[in-house]
Amino acid sequence: MNILSIILQVILGLGFLMFGFMKFGSKQMVEGFKQYGYPGWFRTFTGIVEVISGILVITGIWNGTLAAWGSLIIVITMIGAIFTHLKISDNVKQMMMPIFLLILGLVVLLINSGTLL
């Protein structure tokens, strides 16, 4: 495990823990999901997925397989987030965070992809 991977996993994992927990009650997230046209249960589901993936990526510091699975979930989640922003015709500025997290997730996945086999 190299230091770059550890740093990226900590950033990605903590970010997803933060965003995931925000989905459980943040007024901004509640309004955002209404704007996206998604029901409340989907916001909660997304929060659970983000918290689990954040935990997997952080614990993946000691177990590359967990990092690979967590980052794969993050990549899939961020693809969904980007499609959601496209669906409601958001501009690129509003998509920058999902794009950034998608790229970080892909890097962590590539670094740890050998552990999936």
Secondary structure, 3 states (H helix, E strand, C coil): CCHHHHHHHHHHHHHHHHHHHHCCCCHHHHHHHHHHCCCHHHHHHHHHHHHHHHHHHHHCCCCHHHHHHHHHHHHHHHHHHHHHHHHCCCCHHHHHHHHHHHHHHHHHHHHHHHHCC
